[in-house]
Amino acid sequence: MVNDGSGVLVTALSAEHSYVLTARHNLLKERTNVASLMEPNETVVKLRDGTEIEVRQLIVSPMLDIAVIVVVSQTLDPTATSTSVEMEQSMWLVGFPEIRRNSNEPLRLFPGQIESFDAMSIDVSTKSFATVDEVRGVSGGGVYIKVANRWILVAVEYEMEGRPQEGHNWLRCIGIPAFDNLIRDHGFPPILPPFLLSFAGLANAVFPLPGFECPATLQRLRTALLSVIRTNLATDSPTPNGILNTFGKRLLVQEDPECSLLDRKLWISWLEYLTLSVLLDRPQIVDADYIEKLRSRRRFLYSGSEGEWTAFVERIIQSDLGGLADDGLVLVSNRIEGSPAKTRSIKDLSRVVPDIGLPLSGAFDIGIPRKPIGKVKLFHLDGLHMDCIVRQEELYDNKLGLDEHTVLQLLAEAYRAAIAQ
């Protein structure tokens, strides 16, 4: 809630603050007088449970009815946004109607559909509003669509469309690009999760290695692997945000929604992929140049799917594999719980290559370079860890008194042998 209206709490690429997107008039003492802007200490922002959060700065547009409230950093899931909408697409408006402010559940979700849109604005209709009283207080609320069963923020509502007596239940909304521009123009970081700032915050989540029996051996292995990260990836290696800007959707399996790029699991897996590459290659420096050259031998792809990765091998083959050597390696990761049933796909990938004489089952991006499959090997990263570390636990037994250098050598040999099969 933002004063008497609503707002959308989103992540910022910052360790210090988050943002609340809202309608500008929610911050004015007089709705139509831009000069009557409140001070930050006069602005009341509350979470759904009624907890008030500290407001640090107000950023308002001089032309549009939009504003960004800079608040103290909040812990929340990454905010996926999109500019891609369709006519008559289902949408959901989320806000805090004035008539529900004192109820046990002040938040309300209003289903509807997108009626029209242009580069900056979106008009939506709802199935729920009967009177103006029911929409009062919702201004500043978020408009969401669903993609691959995920909520995607596409706009913020700011007023009813047309005259109230028309009663057609249309609402006017401003698309997220306008907020992105406002944030950028004032020199603030973009709407992205803060874990993209640095791999340091992700390091403790790598190589969880479920299934280990000896806690001491597990701790010793993870300590050795973390030392590889601290030694090789702490200074010269690009940040997660740098990797995102460089590769973008090329990190994803073909047809995977762009919102998957904000999955924390993707960036944990990327860090494991680089760590594995350091073990195998022993490069002098892990910088942008090394990472670019690495793609010719070893490619990383991610899917936000929670199922078995072998179910989308065809989409993996259709992904960005341009420039990969004929005998190159593709390491795949996804959001599957636990270890996948298979670590490696079938060796004869021609069996799953679609017949080019038949229509594709899904969208085919002609902008992505295609590659003959040749002898390319497909492995699931989590399965590889399971085979090379967890299932060979006795090889690294803490009671053997192995030093860190020997442990890392054994790890490299295990991965090299598995990949060579």
Phi, psi and omega in degrees: 000138178237104186052243179265006181241201182241172178201170180237116178279124182227161179283155173233151177284067185202147175272349186260331186212166172235179180237152166240118177273137183203179173275140183301322185296342175293343183253007181257141175288329174238118192310321185259005183250101182297333180290349182266028181300134177291160170277157178306321182285353175264351184269127181253118177240124181236146173283174182303326182275005179094356179291128179275138180243151186289129177264129183255325183200151176246129176242116183239149177276136177286341186248320185258157179276061179224155177206155175237125177259122177272119182239165177300146187306133179242150176272115180205163180293154177305143180264111177273129178238163180205153173253001185264108176228167182227153176299137178064017176289141177295141177215167178225128175262131183240124180198186184240088179301143182301323184289351180249005187302327183260012180271171178290337180229083184288337181281138177227144179248124183248114177284154178184205179211160179278127183260322178201160179198158171222200186298329186239337187236158179222132172256133181233156173244153179236161179261005195245329186282129175251328181224164177299328181302328183285339180263342181299129182100346181274342180307131185098354179286159184271145174253124186239149167242169177245130177229124181050043178064025177239147178278128181238124179280125182241341184195171175232129183283143179225342177193165173284145178269130181081188180274145181307323183291345177293327173061032180265002173061033174265145179232146177262139184223154176253129181292158183300328178306327178296322177289320177302316180295318180297316179296313181296318182296336179261011173076022179261156180291158185288172177281088179215156179293141182297341180292349176281355179293318187202149175285347181300322181286347180259346188302321183289350180263353183283156176047061178294331174051060177295144178105355178292141180266326184256110180301325182293319178294318178301314180298319181295318179296313182294325177297317179296317180292322178293330178293326175297318180295312182297322184283322190253337189242007187275333189245300188274340182290139178300152176287165175305319179295325176295318177295318179300315180294326182284314189253328177051231185294347178293347176281347188258150171296143180310135178078358177287138181294149184298335180298340178297338179296343180263005177291127178300326180300324179302314187283331171295316180294322178299319179295322175294320177301315178292321179298315177300319180295322177296318179299319184279324188260333184050056181289156177290323182212139179253085181243188182300325180294316178298316182297320179294317179292327180301327183297342178281342182246326189217120185243139178252133176225145183231146173229141176282003179298146178258001183264190179293133184293334181293346178286343180235032177301323179301319179290328176298315181297328180277000184280186182286093177244012179299134180088354178280135180301154182302328179255027183290171183243133175247121178255123186249144174224152174207187187269022179300140176280127180079204184264142179292159180295326179234139177276321182239145175285173178301146184290325180270086184291345179298339179291337181249000177290128181294146177290120184292349177275353181251153178293143179290152179285340181221190181292145180237115183274108183288350179279348181267125181296134180264156184223136171301141187291321178053230182252025179302138179252136178248124177231147171269129186299315180296321178295323178296318177298319180297315182290320188270340183239297187296314183284354176240035185306320184296337179295332184248016187314130182301331182289346179285347177067032182289140175279169185299319181300317180293319178301315181293325176296316179297320178298314180299318180295321180295315179294319181297319180294320181294318182290330183286345184295000000 
